[in-house]
């Protein structure tokens, strides 16, 4: 297993675990748009749980399929999503306001900050198999 696949496996396990923990430990907070509910330092609401589950499922599929193009697309997509949530999360975590869209805590901000370089590594890491030149037998005539 390559390092990029290992990273996607860790991302899959972590984000699926966070989504599952939100469903099991704070089911009432998923019914409201905002709540002061935290699960192990992570803000919990319905939108973030769906986003975490989607990242986890996508990472699991990329890990199992091992298609270089899918890995690159996933890496860029998860880096952009994490960057957006990170940028939104800093002011949301500093000044919790009931009028904000997401219930983001400092745990979310730290994990999104770690997900950005992980996604970029997955997107731009090139193995020797991916980098080899296309032989003339592989082209259409």
C-alpha positions as a Markdown table, in Angstrom:
| # | Residue | x | y | z |
|---|---|---|---|---|
| 1 | Unk | 0.0 | 0.0 | 0.0 |
| 2 | Unk | 1.4 | 3.4 | -1.0 |
| 3 | Unk | 1.7 | 6.3 | 1.4 |
| 4 | Unk | -1.1 | 8.2 | -0.4 |
| 5 | Unk | -3.5 | 5.2 | 0.0 |
| 6 | Unk | -2.5 | 4.9 | 3.7 |
| 7 | Unk | -3.4 | 8.6 | 4.2 |
| 8 | Unk | -6.8 | 8.1 | 2.5 |
| 9 | Unk | -7.4 | 5.1 | 4.7 |
| 10 | Unk | -6.7 | 7.1 | 7.8 |
| 11 | Unk | -8.9 | 9.9 | 6.6 |
| 12 | Unk | -11.7 | 7.4 | 5.8 |
| 13 | Unk | -11.5 | 5.8 | 9.3 |
| 14 | Unk | -11.3 | 9.1 | 11.1 |
| 15 | Unk | -14.1 | 11.0 | 9.3 |
| 16 | Unk | -16.4 | 8.0 | 9.4 |
| 17 | Unk | -15.7 | 7.6 | 13.1 |
| 18 | Unk | -16.5 | 11.3 | 13.8 |
| 19 | Unk | -19.8 | 11.0 | 11.7 |
| 20 | Unk | -20.8 | 7.8 | 13.6 |
| 21 | Unk | -20.0 | 9.4 | 16.9 |
| 22 | Unk | -22.2 | 12.3 | 16.1 |
| 23 | Unk | -25.0 | 10.1 | 15.2 |
| 24 | Unk | -24.7 | 7.9 | 18.2 |
| 25 | Unk | -23.7 | 10.3 | 21.0 |
| 26 | Unk | -25.6 | 13.4 | 19.9 |
| 27 | Unk | -28.7 | 12.5 | 17.9 |
| 28 | Unk | -30.8 | 15.4 | 19.1 |
| 29 | Unk | -28.3 | 18.0 | 17.9 |
| 30 | Unk | -28.7 | 16.6 | 14.4 |
| 31 | Unk | -32.3 | 17.7 | 14.3 |
| 32 | Unk | -31.5 | 21.4 | 14.9 |
| 33 | Unk | -29.5 | 23.8 | 12.7 |
| 34 | Unk | -27.4 | 24.9 | 15.7 |
| 35 | Unk | -26.6 | 23.6 | 19.1 |
| 36 | Unk | -23.9 | 23.9 | 21.7 |
| 37 | Unk | -23.3 | 20.1 | 21.4 |
| 38 | Unk | -19.8 | 18.9 | 21.3 |
| 39 | Unk | -18.6 | 15.3 | 20.9 |
| 40 | Unk | -14.9 | 14.9 | 21.9 |
| 41 | Unk | -14.1 | 18.5 | 21.1 |
| 42 | Unk | -15.9 | 18.5 | 17.8 |
| 43 | Unk | -19.0 | 20.6 | 17.1 |
| 44 | Unk | -21.9 | 18.5 | 16.0 |
| 45 | Unk | -24.8 | 19.5 | 13.7 |
| 46 | Unk | -26.5 | 17.9 | 10.8 |
| 47 | Unk | -24.6 | 19.6 | 8.0 |
| 48 | Unk | -21.2 | 18.8 | 9.4 |
| 49 | Unk | -22.1 | 15.2 | 10.0 |
| 50 | Unk | -23.2 | 14.8 | 6.4 |
| 51 | Unk | -19.9 | 16.5 | 5.2 |
| 52 | Unk | -17.8 | 14.2 | 7.5 |
| 53 | Unk | -19.7 | 11.1 | 6.3 |
| 54 | Unk | -19.2 | 12.1 | 2.7 |
| 55 | Unk | -15.5 | 12.7 | 3.1 |
| 56 | Unk | -15.2 | 9.4 | 4.9 |
| 57 | Unk | -17.1 | 7.4 | 2.3 |
| 58 | Unk | -15.2 | 9.1 | -0.6 |
| 59 | Unk | -11.9 | 8.4 | 1.1 |
| 60 | Unk | -12.9 | 4.7 | 1.6 |
| 61 | Unk | -13.8 | 4.4 | -2.0 |
| 62 | Unk | -10.5 | 6.0 | -3.1 |
| 63 | Unk | -8.6 | 3.7 | -0.8 |
| 64 | Unk | -10.3 | 0.6 | -2.1 |
| 65 | Unk | -10.3 | 1.4 | -5.8 |
| 66 | Unk | -6.7 | 2.7 | -6.1 |
| 67 | Unk | -7.3 | 4.7 | -9.2 |
| 68 | Unk | -4.7 | 7.5 | -9.6 |
| 69 | Unk | -7.2 | 9.9 | -11.2 |
| 70 | Unk | -9.8 | 9.4 | -8.5 |
| 71 | Unk | -7.1 | 9.8 | -5.8 |
| 72 | Unk | -6.0 | 13.1 | -7.3 |
| 73 | Unk | -9.6 | 14.4 | -7.6 |
| 74 | Unk | -10.4 | 13.3 | -4.1 |
| 75 | Unk | -7.2 | 14.9 | -2.7 |
| 76 | Unk | -7.9 | 18.3 | -4.3 |
| 77 | Unk | -11.6 | 18.2 | -3.4 |
| 78 | Unk | -11.0 | 17.3 | 0.2 |
| 79 | Unk | -8.3 | 20.0 | 0.5 |
| 80 | Unk | -10.6 | 22.7 | -0.9 |
| 81 | Unk | -13.5 | 21.6 | 1.4 |
| 82 | Unk | -11.2 | 21.5 | 4.4 |
| 83 | Unk | -9.7 | 24.9 | 3.5 |
| 84 | Unk | -13.2 | 26.4 | 3.4 |
| 85 | Unk | -14.3 | 24.8 | 6.7 |
| 86 | Unk | -11.0 | 25.9 | 8.3 |
| 87 | Unk | -11.4 | 29.5 | 7.1 |
| 88 | Unk | -15.0 | 29.5 | 8.3 |
| 89 | Unk | -14.2 | 27.7 | 11.5 |
| 90 | Unk | -11.6 | 30.1 | 13.0 |
| 91 | Unk | -14.1 | 33.0 | 13.6 |
| 92 | Unk | -16.9 | 30.5 | 14.4 |
| 93 | Unk | -14.8 | 28.9 | 17.1 |
| 94 | Unk | -13.5 | 32.2 | 18.5 |
| 95 | Unk | -17.0 | 33.7 | 18.9 |
| 96 | Unk | -19.7 | 31.0 | 19.1 |
| 97 | Unk | -22.9 | 32.7 | 17.8 |
| 98 | Unk | -26.3 | 31.0 | 17.6 |
| 99 | Unk | -26.9 | 32.6 | 14.2 |
| 100 | Unk | -24.0 | 30.9 | 12.4 |
| 101 | Unk | -24.6 | 28.1 | 10.0 |
| 102 | Unk | -22.3 | 25.4 | 11.5 |
| 103 | Unk | -21.5 | 24.5 | 15.0 |
| 104 | Unk | -17.7 | 24.3 | 14.6 |
| 105 | Unk | -15.4 | 23.9 | 17.6 |
| 106 | Unk | -11.6 | 24.0 | 18.0 |
| 107 | Unk | -11.3 | 20.3 | 17.4 |
| 108 | Unk | -12.9 | 20.8 | 14.0 |
| 109 | Unk | -10.5 | 23.6 | 13.1 |
| 110 | Unk | -7.4 | 21.6 | 14.0 |
| 111 | Unk | -8.6 | 18.5 | 12.0 |
| 112 | Unk | -9.4 | 20.6 | 9.0 |
| 113 | Unk | -6.0 | 22.2 | 9.2 |
| 114 | Unk | -4.4 | 18.8 | 9.2 |
| 115 | Unk | -6.7 | 17.5 | 6.4 |
| 116 | Unk | -5.5 | 20.3 | 4.0 |
| 117 | Unk | -1.9 | 19.1 | 3.6 |
| 118 | Unk | -3.0 | 15.5 | 3.7 |
| 119 | Unk | -5.4 | 16.1 | 0.8 |
| 120 | Unk | -2.7 | 18.0 | -1.1 |
| 121 | Unk | -0.2 | 15.2 | -0.5 |
| 122 | Unk | -2.7 | 12.6 | -1.8 |
| 123 | Unk | -3.5 | 14.8 | -4.8 |
| 124 | Unk | 0.1 | 15.5 | -5.9 |
| 125 | Unk | 2.0 | 12.4 | -4.8 |
| 126 | Unk | 3.1 | 10.5 | -7.9 |
| 127 | Unk | 4.3 | 7.0 | -7.7 |
| 128 | Unk | 6.7 | 5.5 | -10.2 |
| 129 | Unk | 3.8 | 3.6 | -11.8 |
| 130 | Unk | 1.9 | 6.8 | -12.3 |
| 131 | Unk | 4.9 | 8.7 | -13.7 |
| 132 | Unk | 6.1 | 6.2 | -16.2 |
| 133 | Unk | 5.8 | 7.4 | -19.8 |
| 134 | Unk | 3.1 | 5.9 | -22.1 |
| 135 | Unk | 4.5 | 3.3 | -24.4 |
| 136 | Unk | 3.7 | 3.3 | -28.1 |
| 137 | Unk | 1.7 | 0.1 | -27.7 |
| 138 | Unk | -0.7 | 2.0 | -25.3 |
| 139 | Unk | -1.7 | 4.7 | -27.8 |
| 140 | Unk | -4.5 | 4.5 | -30.3 |
| 141 | Unk | -3.7 | 4.4 | -34.0 |
